[in-house]
Structures are given as structure tokens and as C-alpha cells.
Amino acid sequence: MKRCVTLFFGIAFGSLIGAATVQAGPLEPAEHPHQASVRAVHEAEHEVDHAWEVYHRAALGGTVASPALQADIEDHLHEARTLITQALEAAQRGDEHQVERLVQQVRVHTTHAIEGSQEQKP
């Protein structure tokens, strides 16, 4: 029985260590050959995170103007996340023009999401 408990805690501890390494964060720009593109995507990721935070505060506070607007905001945020993934892939390929285009689209979606989140109920 003591072996089972030790084994269980060993597996649990190992899982926690493994989970911590998986969430180490995004690719460090200094380690990538296309630093400017990766940096642009990383900054856009922060913008998306900020837009999600603004939206969550509004949603939790009950200040989103309508359910239709809430769905629209969520669509913008999900599209921004999808575009971030595509931009990161383009950065890894070294396609600077595609990264620029995708980051611009991300900014359009995050702007709409933030503005919608700040729109008050009538």
C-alpha cells in the first residue's frame, strides 16, 4: 500500500513538473531567425490577451450592451486567436508580408472587441 501511495505522489509530482514546462511561454524572439516577425506576432498576442481581459470584465460585470453584441465580440476574439496562429506559422516560414497582413487583421478584430466591450447597455 505504501508503494502505491509513493507511486501515486510520484506520478502527480511528475505531471506537475511536465505541465509547468509545457506552459513555458512563446518562442523567444532572440532564438528565432526571423526576430522582427516573431516579435510582431508576440505583441499581437498581448493585444488579443488584453482584448479578452476587457471583454471578460465587461461580461462578468454585466455591462455588455446585448447578447448579440456579446456573440459578435466573441467571434472577433476567436478570429483574432486563429489569425495569431496563422501569423506565427508565417513568421516561422519567414514570410514578413503575410505576418504584417495577419497582424493588421488581428488588430482590427481586437479593436472591434474592445470597442464592443466598452459599449454600455442603454
C-alpha positions in Angstrom: 0.0 0.0 0.0 2.8 2.4 0.9 4.3 1.7 -2.6 1.1 2.7 -4.3 0.9 6.0 -2.4 4.5 6.8 -3.2 3.9 5.9 -6.8 0.8 8.0 -6.9 2.5 11.1 -5.5 5.5 10.5 -7.8 3.2 10.5 -10.8 1.3 13.5 -9.6 4.5 15.4 -9.0 5.9 14.4 -12.4 2.7 15.6 -14.0 3.0 19.0 -12.4 6.6 19.4 -13.5 5.6 18.4 -17.0 2.7 20.8 -17.1 5.0 23.6 -15.9 7.4 23.1 -18.8 4.6 22.9 -21.4 3.4 26.4 -20.3 6.9 27.9 -20.6 5.5 30.6 -22.9 6.0 31.7 -26.5 9.1 31.3 -28.6 11.8 33.7 -27.5 12.5 36.1 -30.4 16.3 36.1 -29.8 16.3 32.4 -30.6 14.5 32.7 -33.9 16.0 33.7 -37.3 13.0 35.9 -38.1 13.1 38.0 -34.9 11.1 41.0 -36.2 8.2 38.9 -37.4 8.1 36.8 -34.2 8.2 39.9 -32.1 5.3 41.4 -34.1 3.2 38.3 -33.5 4.1 38.2 -29.9 3.0 41.8 -29.5 -0.3 41.0 -31.3 -0.8 38.1 -28.9 -0.6 40.5 -26.0 -3.2 42.7 -27.7 -5.5 39.7 -28.1 -5.0 38.8 -24.4 -5.8 42.4 -23.4 -9.0 42.4 -25.6 -10.1 39.1 -23.9 -9.5 40.7 -20.4 -11.5 43.8 -21.4 -14.3 41.6 -22.7 -14.3 39.3 -19.6 -14.5 42.3 -17.2 -17.5 43.6 -19.2 -19.2 40.2 -19.4 -18.7 39.4 -15.7 -19.8 42.9 -14.8 -23.0 42.5 -16.9 -22.2 45.7 -18.9 -22.1 44.2 -22.4 -24.9 46.0 -24.3 -26.7 42.9 -25.7 -26.4 39.2 -26.2 -26.0 39.8 -30.0 -23.1 42.2 -29.3 -21.6 39.6 -26.9 -21.7 36.9 -29.6 -20.1 39.4 -32.1 -17.3 40.2 -29.6 -16.6 36.6 -29.0 -16.4 36.0 -32.8 -13.9 38.8 -33.2 -11.8 37.4 -30.3 -11.8 33.8 -31.7 -10.9 35.0 -35.2 -8.0 37.0 -33.7 -6.7 33.9 -32.0 -7.0 32.0 -35.3 -5.1 34.7 -37.1 -2.3 34.7 -34.4 -1.7 31.0 -35.1 -1.5 31.7 -38.9 0.8 34.7 -38.3 3.1 32.6 -36.1 3.3 30.0 -38.9 4.1 32.7 -41.4 6.8 34.1 -39.1 8.4 30.7 -38.8 8.5 30.5 -42.6 10.0 34.0 -42.8 7.0 35.4 -44.7 7.2 39.0 -43.4 4.4 40.4 -45.7 2.0 37.7 -44.6 2.8 38.3 -40.9 2.2 42.1 -41.4 -1.1 41.4 -43.1 -2.3 39.0 -40.4 -1.2 41.2 -37.5 -3.2 44.1 -39.1 -6.2 41.8 -39.2 -5.7 40.8 -35.6 -5.6 44.5 -34.6 -8.9 45.1 -36.5 -10.6 42.3 -34.6 -9.2 43.3 -31.2 -10.2 46.9 -31.7 -13.8 45.8 -32.5 -13.8 43.5 -29.5 -12.6 46.2 -27.1 -14.9 48.9 -28.5 -17.9 46.4 -28.3 -16.9 45.5 -24.7 -16.9 49.2 -23.7 -20.3 49.8 -25.3 -22.7 50.3 -22.4 -26.2 49.0 -22.0 -28.9 51.5 -22.9 
